[in-house]
Amino acid sequence: MKIIDCNGKDFQEICKEVRESEEKNIKIINCMGHRYICSGVGGKNVVIEGTPGNALGSYLNGCRIEVMGSAQDAVGDTMNDGVIIIRGNSGDATGYAMRGGKIFIEGNAGYRAGIHMKAYKEKYPILVIGGKAGSFLGEYQAGGVIIVLGIGVENDKIVGYFTGNGMHGGKIILRCDTVPELPSQIVCHKANEKDIVEIEKYVSEYCDYFGAKKSDIMKKSFYVLEANSKNPYKQLYVSN
């Protein structure tokens, strides 16, 4: 395993070491806000001790990244493939425009998680948030799945305001007792048997990473949010 110590190095030097490493297994230590780690990288397994800065795993193309703590904004920005595991919280715009791969967050996510998230051909992005998410979750979402489990925040709202605002594809799944107020273009239904099969698959993966108990998570109700039109802005256009 290659060890990269961030002490005394800027982000460009660290990113270069990751890209050029012939060793696939890499541990990054003493990370303190260094940006763009693993940007565009594929085929490596990276463990990060500390707090990576903005755009961790941006344009990721097949890496497995595990953060032994929290991460800052724009984790997985436009990622194409791979998996990012965060053993803490994640900042704003997590999964921004991601079009493939998976992000698992043990704790909470900030504002605008999953904004512009989209599916492309065989690519189907997944974002699983163990705690709660901030406002504008799934804003303009066009594909993929966002799941918010609300673990540890049962007496609080698990999402902020404007969930699914501008959403026109994909799904948002909430584990909660009461559905929040939603924008007019969103339809919501309680998870059916088919939905539960899909949900269990990702919950099982979450539990494998973080040691949670699947049976406890699955006891609670899940609700599925989807766009009620492929064109939620049609009222803005002039018809012939």
C-alpha positions in Angstrom: 0.0 0.0 0.0 1.2 3.5 -0.9 1.1 6.1 1.9 0.6 9.7 0.9 1.2 12.2 3.7 -0.5 15.6 3.1 1.6 17.5 5.5 3.4 20.3 3.7 1.8 19.5 0.3 -0.7 21.4 -1.8 -3.6 19.6 -3.4 -1.9 19.5 -6.9 1.0 17.5 -5.5 -1.3 15.1 -3.7 -3.5 14.6 -6.8 -0.5 14.0 -8.9 0.8 11.3 -6.5 -2.5 9.6 -6.6 -2.8 9.6 -10.4 0.7 8.5 -11.0 0.9 5.8 -8.3 1.5 2.3 -9.7 0.2 0.9 -6.4 -3.6 0.5 -6.6 -4.1 0.6 -2.8 -3.4 4.1 -1.4 -3.8 5.6 2.0 -3.9 9.4 2.4 -3.1 10.7 5.8 -3.2 14.1 7.5 -5.7 15.4 4.9 -6.9 18.9 5.9 -9.2 20.4 3.2 -7.1 19.4 0.2 -9.2 19.7 -2.9 -9.9 17.5 -6.0 -8.5 14.3 -4.5 -9.0 11.4 -6.9 -10.5 13.7 -9.5 -11.0 11.8 -12.7 -9.2 8.7 -11.3 -10.1 5.1 -11.9 -8.9 1.7 -10.9 -7.6 2.5 -7.4 -8.7 1.9 -3.8 -8.1 5.0 -1.7 -8.6 5.4 2.1 -8.5 9.0 3.4 -7.7 9.9 7.0 -8.7 13.5 7.8 -11.1 15.8 6.0 -10.8 16.1 2.2 -11.8 19.4 0.7 -14.1 20.3 -2.1 -14.7 18.1 -5.1 -13.5 14.8 -3.7 -13.9 12.2 -6.4 -15.1 14.7 -9.0 -15.3 13.1 -12.5 -14.5 9.8 -10.7 -14.1 6.9 -13.1 -14.1 3.7 -11.1 -12.2 4.3 -7.8 -13.3 3.1 -4.4 -12.8 6.0 -1.9 -13.4 5.6 1.8 -13.2 8.7 4.0 -12.6 7.9 7.7 -14.4 11.1 8.7 -16.3 13.9 7.1 -15.9 15.6 3.7 -16.6 19.1 2.4 -18.7 20.3 -0.6 -19.3 18.8 -4.0 -18.3 15.2 -3.2 -18.6 13.1 -6.4 -19.2 16.1 -8.7 -20.1 14.7 -12.1 -18.8 11.3 -11.1 -19.1 8.6 -13.7 -18.4 5.4 -11.9 -17.0 4.0 -8.6 -18.1 4.2 -5.0 -17.5 6.9 -2.3 -18.0 5.9 1.3 -18.0 8.7 4.0 -17.9 7.7 7.6 -19.2 11.1 8.8 -21.0 14.0 7.2 -20.8 15.5 3.7 -21.1 19.2 2.7 -23.3 20.9 0.2 -23.9 19.8 -3.4 -22.9 16.2 -2.7 -23.4 14.2 -5.9 -23.7 17.3 -8.1 -24.6 16.1 -11.6 -23.4 12.6 -10.9 -24.3 10.3 -13.7 -23.1 6.9 -12.4 -21.6 5.2 -9.3 -22.6 5.3 -5.7 -22.1 7.6 -2.7 -22.8 6.4 0.8 -22.8 8.9 3.7 -23.1 7.5 7.2 -24.3 10.9 8.6 -25.8 14.0 7.1 -25.6 15.9 3.8 -25.8 19.6 3.3 -27.8 21.6 0.9 -28.5 20.7 -2.7 -27.4 17.0 -2.5 -28.1 15.3 -5.8 -28.7 18.5 -7.7 -28.8 17.8 -11.5 -28.2 14.1 -10.8 -28.9 12.1 -14.0 -28.8 8.6 -15.4 -27.0 7.9 -18.7 -27.5 4.7 -20.8 -26.4 1.9 -18.4 -25.2 4.4 -15.8 -27.6 4.7 -12.8 -26.3 6.9 -9.9 -27.1 6.1 -6.3 -26.9 8.5 -3.3 -27.6 7.1 0.1 -27.7 9.5 3.1 -27.8 7.9 6.5 -28.9 10.9 8.5 -30.7 14.0 7.1 -30.3 16.3 4.1 -30.5 20.0 3.8 -32.8 22.1 1.5 -33.1 21.6 -2.2 -32.4 17.9 -2.1 -32.6 16.5 -5.6 -33.0 19.9 -7.2 -33.5 19.4 -11.0 -32.9 15.7 -10.6 -33.1 13.9 -13.9 -32.3 10.3 -13.0 -30.9 7.9 -10.5 -32.0 7.3 -6.8 -31.5 9.4 -3.7 -32.3 7.7 -0.4 -32.5 9.5 3.0 -32.7 7.1 5.9 -33.1 9.6 8.8 -31.1 7.5 11.2 -30.7 9.3 14.5 -33.0 12.2 13.5 -36.3 10.6 14.1 -37.6 13.6 16.1 -36.5 16.1 13.4 -37.2 16.7 9.8 -35.0 14.5 7.6 -35.0 16.9 4.7 -35.1 20.7 4.4 -37.2 22.9 2.2 -38.0 22.5 -1.5 -37.2 18.8 -1.8 -37.2 17.8 -5.5 -37.6 21.3 -6.7 -37.5 21.2 -10.5 -37.2 17.4 -10.5 -38.1 15.8 -13.8 -36.7 12.2 -13.5 -35.3 9.7 -11.1 -36.5 9.0 -7.6 -36.1 10.3 -4.1 -36.9 7.9 -1.3 -37.5 9.1 2.3 -37.7 6.9 5.4 -40.1 8.9 7.6 -43.5 8.9 9.2 -44.7 12.2 7.7 -43.9 13.4 4.1 -42.7 17.0 4.0 -44.4 19.7 1.9 -43.4 19.1 -1.7 -43.3 21.2 -4.9 -46.4 20.9 -7.1 -44.6 18.8 -9.8 -43.8 16.0 -7.4 -46.0 13.0 -6.7 -45.5 10.7 -3.8 -46.6 7.2 -2.8 -45.8 4.8 0.0 -43.2 2.3 -1.0 -44.8 -0.9 -2.5 -43.3 -4.4 -2.7 -41.3 -3.6 -5.8 -39.9 -0.4 -4.2 -39.0 -2.3 -1.0 -36.9 -4.8 -3.0 -34.9 -2.0 -4.5 -34.6 -0.1 -1.2 -33.4 -3.2 0.7 -30.6 -3.7 -1.8 -29.1 -0.3 -1.0 -29.9 -0.4 2.7 -28.0 -3.7 2.8 -25.0 -2.1 1.2 -25.2 0.8 3.7 -25.3 -1.6 6.6 -22.3 -3.5 5.2 -20.3 -0.3 5.2 -21.4 1.2 8.5 -22.4 -1.7 10.7 -26.1 -0.7 11.0 -28.9 -3.2 11.5 -31.0 -3.6 8.4 -34.0 -5.1 10.2 -34.2 -1.9 12.4 -34.0 0.4 9.4 -36.6 -1.5 7.3 -39.2 -1.4 10.1 -40.1 2.2 9.3 -42.2 3.5 6.4 -40.6 4.6 3.1 -42.1 7.1 0.7 -41.1 7.4 -3.0 -41.1 10.8 -4.7 -41.1 11.2 -8.4 -41.9 13.9 -11.0 -45.5 13.9 -12.2 -44.4 15.0 -15.7 -41.4 14.7 -17.9 -41.6 18.4 -18.5 -42.5 20.2 -15.2 -42.0 23.6 -16.9 -44.5 23.1 -19.7 -46.8 25.8 -18.3 -44.0 28.3 -19.2 -44.1 27.5 -22.9 -46.5 28.9 -25.6 -48.5 26.1 -27.2 -49.4 26.2 -30.9 
